[in-house]
């Protein structure tokens, strides 16, 4: 029996150990179960918290999306309300968006339809699309905006429009160019008005040129007719004047011979008959003898002066001389002054006009003498008109100086002839100085001037003589015109 109790005891111990281990395991399982329950509870709590956060985030996102959509709608509304067309493209000139005005011009109906399209997909001509894309790439490559681009555009409704476009590069947050933003306004009406105005200006310019040529022709014919008339008068005066001038000398010689014969007769017959003595006393023979000498001298002086006047008139007219010749400019100026002598001597409101000549030592000049005489005539006539106007507008107290025209000439170091014609009239107002040489511009009353005198003078000096003409004026103190031409026209042309 003792032997049988011992194994049972070991078995019981083993069982007890197992029970203890089992209890320990139960305790561990229970502890694990409690820990698991706590973790599960915590996980459920966290899931609930996450679910609530997700719901809040979803609600917040929906709110943001709603606000973003409202903001986009407002932005689109603002862009659609603007009178300009607006568009934007990516780096490859593919459209990303636009406003309603642009969508209608492009013929796509509404802004969403523009996305993904290029200029070649829209209504414009191929060459217009080429130009638009070329401009896009230029703006993006240079990273500089281009403003005020005037360009044509064939629109979706078939209208050929003119646009004034502005383009600027678009940048990302790093400052890199990612596309382009453009706006434009339709300037078709303005462009059509500009084109119509340009056409009208061209038409008016053509009409003005025709009128200018016609008036220049009239002026040329008038000067030609004047030259012919002056030459004709000079010729008609010259023939009888030569006869008179030539016969005065013979008449003087014959008279001297008669007086010598009469003197010889008186010496032979110192005491004439009573009746003849009375006639001699009545005739005052001594006075007649002295006065005849003075008369002949006066006749010769007068005939010489007339011959000089005729020569000056012929020099002024220069009939038959239309080309370049070597001439004495002083003769041309003097003959022009002689032609205007009646106006220089005619009293103005207070006194006549004084002419001061300050001629330099000029050689002969190669020029068109008739045409330069016309320039001198125009400038001197204007000076006379200015001095007469000054006299009429001035009070006696203001008229303290002698009305004067001063003419000076000299040869410059550059072999150019300089002629200055000045007066002490009222001068030229500042506001019209820039228009003085314009065709048809005149400050004179209607009917007194054509407004072509200075314009033609400018053309003669600058175009036909390779020269220059300008003026210097102080309002109220007079005006000075300066003509400068080359001494030798042929050399000036060759250079």
Secondary structure as GFF3:
##gff-version 3
##sequence-region A 1 495
A	DSSP	alpha_helix	2	81	.	.	.	ID=ss1
A	DSSP	beta_strand	85	90	.	.	.	ID=ss2
A	DSSP	beta_strand	95	98	.	.	.	ID=ss3
A	DSSP	alpha_helix	100	106	.	.	.	ID=ss4
A	DSSP	three_ten_helix	111	114	.	.	.	ID=ss5
A	DSSP	three_ten_helix	119	121	.	.	.	ID=ss6
A	DSSP	alpha_helix	126	142	.	.	.	ID=ss7
A	DSSP	beta_strand	146	154	.	.	.	ID=ss8
A	DSSP	beta_strand	160	171	.	.	.	ID=ss9
A	DSSP	beta_strand	177	186	.	.	.	ID=ss10
A	DSSP	alpha_helix	188	268	.	.	.	ID=ss11
A	DSSP	alpha_helix	274	283	.	.	.	ID=ss12
A	DSSP	alpha_helix	285	317	.	.	.	ID=ss13
A	DSSP	beta_strand	325	327	.	.	.	ID=ss14
A	DSSP	alpha_helix	329	339	.	.	.	ID=ss15
A	DSSP	alpha_helix	341	345	.	.	.	ID=ss16
A	DSSP	beta_strand	354	358	.	.	.	ID=ss17
A	DSSP	beta_strand	365	367	.	.	.	ID=ss18
A	DSSP	alpha_helix	369	393	.	.	.	ID=ss19
A	DSSP	beta_strand	404	411	.	.	.	ID=ss20
A	DSSP	beta_strand	416	423	.	.	.	ID=ss21
A	DSSP	three_ten_helix	430	435	.	.	.	ID=ss22
A	DSSP	alpha_helix	453	463	.	.	.	ID=ss23
A	DSSP	beta_strand	468	474	.	.	.	ID=ss24
A	DSSP	beta_strand	478	486	.	.	.	ID=ss25
A	DSSP	alpha_helix	489	494	.	.	.	ID=ss26
###
